[in-house]
Amino acid sequence: IRYAEHCNYVLVRQADKAVCGYLTAEIWKADPQPPEAFALGHSVYERHCAAGTALYISSFALAPELRSQKLKPVQYSSAADTDQTAIGAATFFFAGALKRITAAFPQLKKLILLVHEDWRNAIRIYEAQGFTRIAVLERFPAFGGKQAYIYEKTVPSPSPDTKHRRD
């Protein structure tokens, strides 16, 4: 957390202050090339580069009791953003954290993540958020020899009238 400032978020339940989810990420100089770049347990201190252009989402989780819950946004960032459709808590938290990170680091060009082949619900969230599978790592050691999928998403360029700020 110390080395990748503004790249880590925790979801806390307001009623009892319990941690219900988290997202951790780090910024890489550019797109990783070799599969070894995705080795679990690498040093964030050695890899993170705040001026980099690729955000690697290293971990995302939500408490099981929240995974099926739907939420309605309570605040809107603009008059045009008034859709009150309920969305899944995982999607709400994932999208919200990425929105904050990309606002804090406007130079980001790509978002990258690695996901276990069996994590179908997570894959649905990522694909619904515009991530595309770009590679398959066969027999990924950290996943017990199962496949690991690499997903990425291009960060849209901000419009000229959009101001970036840290929340």
CORTAJO-V147683 format. One line per field, one symbol per residue. phi: phi as a letter, one per 20 degrees, with the letter a starting at -180 (. if undefined). A space follows every 50 residues. Layout:
phi = ???
This chain:
phi = .fecgmdcccedfffcmffdabccbbddgbgfeegffegfnfefgeefcg efdceeeeabbcggfefefdcdgdccebffedfdffcfgffgfgffffff ffffcfffdcdcbcbfgeefffgfffffenfcfdacdflfgfdmnefcdd dbbeeffffgeeeebee
